[in-house]
Amino acid sequence: MINLLINENLKIYLRSRTWILWALLVVAIGLVAWTTLSSQPHVGAWRPQLITNVQSLQTALTHTKGLPRASMQQLREQLLSDRYDLKHNLDPFRTDAWKFASTAANLDVLAMAFILVIAGDIVASEYATGTIKMLLTQTATRTRILVSKYLATLLFGLATTLVLVVFSIAIGAAVFGVQGAGAPTTYVNATGQVEQMGVIAYLLMTYGFFLVEMIVTATIAFMLSTIFRSSALSITVAILTFLVGSTLVEALSRFSWVKYILFANTNLTQYFVGGPRIAGMTLGFSIEMMIAYFIVMLGLSWWIFVKRDVSYS
C-alpha cells in the first residue's frame, strides 16, 4: 500500500500542472494582499469609514428586496459586527499577518477548485490514457489501488490547504507585519450575539472546518472520476456541482427539505458563526448527513472501480 501511495503522489507532484495551480494560488494571495493594503483607510480615519459602512448596510437592509435569506443574514451580521466595533472602539481595518490569513481564507473556493481538478482526474486519466490496463496487472488488488488514489487525493487537498495558510501568513507578515497575534476577532455567533475570539484561534477554526468541507467535496470529485472515463468531463462536472450546489441551496433556503442536500451541510462554520442558513438544522444533523453521503459516495466509487470491465478501455 505504501508503494502504491508513493507512486500516486509522484504522479501528482511530478506534473507541472500541480505547481502551476499552486503558483496561481500564491499569486491570488498576493493580489488579495495588495487589494487589502490599498483599501485601508488612513491612520486614524477608520471611525468615519466604519460609520459610512454602517449607514450603507442600514440602507441596504431597509431598501433592498428580493435577496436570498442567507444574503440578508450576512448583511445583518456585518451590521452587528460593525456597530460592536464602533461601540468598543475597535479598528476592524487594522491588519496583520494573522488577520490577513483569515481574510485570505476567502480564497478557499479557488483552492477547492484546484483540489477538484486533481480529484476529478486521478482515476479518469487512467482510462483516458489507457494506463489502467497496466495498473491493474500489478499484484495489488483493485481495492488497494483505489484506496491509494483516494488517500493521495486527500493528501493533495491537505497540501493545498497548507499552501494557502502558509503563504497567507508569510505574505501577510511581509506586507502588514506580525504584531497582533493576541488581538481579538469580532464575529456574530450562532445565537446572533457579537463575540470576540483570538485571531489565531479564529484562523484555526476557519481552516479546520475548511478541511472537513474539502474532504467531502473532494470525495464527490473522486467518485465522478471513477464513473467517467474522461478527465475533462469528470473535472467539469465536479467543479460545476461544487459551484452550483451552494448557490442552489441558498436560492432554495426557504424550503425545509433543502437541508437534506449535501451542500447545505458541508459548511460547519455556520453553527459557530452566524447560525445555520436553513431553519431546523443542527450540528449533529449535518455531521450525520455528511457521513451518510460519504459512505454512499465511497461505496459507489469502490463498486464501479472493482466491477468495471476494462478490456475495451
URKATA-V89912 format. One record per backbone hydrogen bond with DSSP energy under -1.0 kcal/mol. NH is the residue of the N-H (numbers start at 1). CO is the residue of the C=O. E is the energy in kcal/mol with one decimal. If there is no record, write none. Layout:
NH & CO & E
NH & CO & E
This chain:
5 & 1 & -2.6
6 & 2 & -2.6
7 & 3 & -2.4
8 & 4 & -2.3
9 & 5 & -2.2
10 & 6 & -2.2
11 & 7 & -1.8
12 & 8 & -1.3
13 & 9 & -2.8
14 & 10 & -2.0
20 & 16 & -2.2
21 & 17 & -2.4
22 & 18 & -2.0
23 & 19 & -2.3
24 & 20 & -2.4
25 & 21 & -1.8
26 & 22 & -2.2
27 & 23 & -2.4
28 & 24 & -2.3
29 & 25 & -2.0
30 & 26 & -2.2
31 & 27 & -2.2
32 & 28 & -2.1
33 & 29 & -2.2
34 & 30 & -2.3
35 & 31 & -2.5
36 & 32 & -2.7
37 & 33 & -2.5
38 & 34 & -2.4
39 & 35 & -1.4
45 & 42 & -2.6
49 & 45 & -1.3
50 & 46 & -2.6
51 & 47 & -2.7
52 & 48 & -2.1
53 & 49 & -2.0
54 & 50 & -2.4
55 & 51 & -2.3
56 & 52 & -2.2
57 & 53 & -2.4
58 & 54 & -2.4
59 & 55 & -2.1
60 & 56 & -2.4
61 & 57 & -2.4
62 & 58 & -1.7
63 & 59 & -2.6
64 & 60 & -2.1
72 & 68 & -2.1
73 & 69 & -2.2
74 & 70 & -1.9
75 & 71 & -1.9
76 & 72 & -2.2
77 & 73 & -2.3
78 & 74 & -2.2
79 & 75 & -2.2
80 & 76 & -2.5
81 & 77 & -2.4
82 & 78 & -2.6
83 & 79 & -2.4
84 & 80 & -2.1
85 & 81 & -2.2
86 & 82 & -2.2
87 & 83 & -2.4
88 & 84 & -2.3
90 & 85 & -2.8
97 & 177 & -2.2
100 & 96 & -2.8
101 & 97 & -1.7
102 & 98 & -1.5
103 & 99 & -2.0
104 & 100 & -3.2
106 & 103 & -1.9
107 & 104 & -2.3
108 & 105 & -1.7
111 & 107 & -2.4
112 & 108 & -2.6
113 & 109 & -2.0
114 & 110 & -1.9
115 & 111 & -2.0
116 & 112 & -2.4
117 & 113 & -1.5
118 & 114 & -1.5
119 & 115 & -2.8
120 & 116 & -2.7
122 & 118 & -1.7
125 & 121 & -2.5
126 & 123 & -1.1
128 & 124 & -2.5
129 & 125 & -2.3
132 & 126 & -1.9
135 & 131 & -2.3
136 & 132 & -2.1
138 & 135 & -1.1
145 & 141 & -2.1
146 & 142 & -2.7
147 & 143 & -2.6
148 & 144 & -2.4
149 & 145 & -1.8
150 & 146 & -2.2
151 & 147 & -2.8
152 & 148 & -2.1
153 & 149 & -1.8
154 & 150 & -2.2
155 & 151 & -2.5
156 & 152 & -2.0
157 & 153 & -2.1
158 & 154 & -2.4
159 & 155 & -2.5
160 & 156 & -2.6
161 & 157 & -2.0
162 & 158 & -2.2
163 & 159 & -2.2
164 & 160 & -2.1
165 & 161 & -2.5
166 & 162 & -3.2
167 & 163 & -2.1
168 & 164 & -1.3
169 & 165 & -2.3
170 & 166 & -2.6
171 & 167 & -2.7
172 & 168 & -2.2
173 & 169 & -2.6
174 & 170 & -2.1
175 & 171 & -2.1
176 & 172 & -3.1
183 & 180 & -1.6
185 & 197 & -3.4
187 & 195 & -2.3
189 & 193 & -3.2
192 & 189 & -1.8
195 & 187 & -3.2
197 & 185 & -1.8
199 & 183 & -2.2
202 & 198 & -2.7
203 & 199 & -2.0
204 & 200 & -2.5
205 & 201 & -2.2
206 & 202 & -2.4
207 & 203 & -2.3
208 & 204 & -2.1
209 & 205 & -2.2
210 & 206 & -1.4
211 & 207 & -1.9
212 & 208 & -1.3
213 & 209 & -2.1
214 & 210 & -2.8
215 & 211 & -2.3
216 & 212 & -1.8
217 & 213 & -2.6
218 & 214 & -3.0
219 & 215 & -1.5
220 & 216 & -1.4
221 & 217 & -1.8
222 & 218 & -2.5
223 & 219 & -2.4
224 & 220 & -2.3
225 & 221 & -2.0
226 & 222 & -1.2
227 & 223 & -1.4
228 & 224 & -2.6
234 & 230 & -2.2
235 & 231 & -2.8
236 & 232 & -2.3
237 & 233 & -2.6
238 & 234 & -2.1
239 & 235 & -2.5
240 & 236 & -2.5
241 & 237 & -2.5
242 & 238 & -2.1
243 & 239 & -2.6
244 & 240 & -3.1
245 & 241 & -2.1
246 & 242 & -1.2
247 & 243 & -1.2
248 & 244 & -2.9
249 & 245 & -2.1
250 & 246 & -2.0
251 & 247 & -2.4
252 & 248 & -1.8
253 & 250 & -1.1
255 & 252 & -2.2
258 & 255 & -1.2
259 & 256 & -1.5
260 & 257 & -1.7
261 & 258 & -2.1
264 & 261 & -1.6
265 & 262 & -2.2
268 & 266 & -1.2
270 & 267 & -1.1
271 & 268 & -1.6
272 & 269 & -2.2
273 & 269 & -2.9
274 & 188 & -2.6
281 & 278 & -1.6
286 & 282 & -2.2
287 & 283 & -2.3
288 & 284 & -2.4
289 & 285 & -2.5
290 & 286 & -2.4
291 & 287 & -2.3
292 & 288 & -2.3
293 & 289 & -2.6
294 & 290 & -2.7
295 & 291 & -2.5
296 & 292 & -2.1
297 & 293 & -2.9
298 & 294 & -2.4
299 & 295 & -2.5
300 & 296 & -2.6
301 & 297 & -2.2
302 & 298 & -2.6
303 & 299 & -2.5
304 & 300 & -2.4
305 & 301 & -2.3
306 & 302 & -2.6
307 & 303 & -2.0
308 & 304 & -1.7
313 & 310 & -1.1
